[in-house]
Amino acid sequence: MIEGKEYRVKKRACKNPTKKKTKVASKGHVLLEDVQIDGDYESDELGSSDPDDSDREKGPKYEKFRKTQLCKTFQFKVGVEFSSTKEFKEAIIEWTVLNGYEIKFVKNDLIRCRVVCKKREKDDCMFLALCSQVNGQHTYRIKTWDGDHTCLKVGENRSATSKWVSKAVVPALISNENLRVTTIMDDMRRDYGVGITFGRAWKAKMIAREIIDGDATKQYSNLWRYAAEIHRASEKNTVKINVERVGPTLQPRFGSFYFCFEGCRKGFLNGCRPFIGVDGCHLKTQYGGQLLIAVGRDANDQYYPLAFGIVEVENKESWR
Ligand SMILES: [Zn+2]
């Protein structure tokens, strides 16, 4: 055992000079490496069985935050690392709401985030947390954490923002299309012990709907890409987008959209009787409009889709 230990010390001794070479190359790492080497000596004395277990030297010194760990009893502490201040903020808001406290961000920018209790003045609660960037890297670490709230828990929590509530609303809204705002308020009280106002619950529902359905406005701007893709698939597919130009400085507005697939057209010409029926239906989205469709009848006397159009209103102009 003693022999083995000497051997180890010798090995370290010759390992160190090589390390020193790297230290010259990057002065910034001097401190960190020194600390790690010290740590290794300590663990050797404790009776480490594998002296060449040098992987431990490179192992993470700080704990990386994982979203799945977050719960009411989660322990934040100095040294926990986040990938962005946004991640830290979301985590601390969730933790705060679950525990029934209220916080405010006194410093809040891209590289640092300082949080205090909202009742700092009123209840003399000295809760304080600071998370900031580490040496210009893409890592943000908790540098200060004095996590003991001495204030009283609140019933109606303003830290439960509509954005935060909306995340909890999304699954409920998917399973129940007609989810009521009052149900959201009840659910939040039951599941999280958080009281929220009607207005906030309503806003959360709107955000959740946007998350599920996507942003309708943005989808309109994807229309050009869709048209290009239809063209790419087959050159004989026909697509037409009409836009209205309100003014020279304003963005063009959606007018109408028409498309017909080559396959549909061929099938109609070769296998259907020469009848075309036309009809339209209303689109139940934020912006309304109507979907027009031209159909034929196939050999089995079934409807055969031929061409589609989306217009603002069904009139003679739009059918052309
Ligand atoms: Zn507090």
Residues whose N, C-alpha, C, O or C-beta is under 5 A from the ligand:
A	BS01	ZN	C117 C125 F127 H149 T150 C151
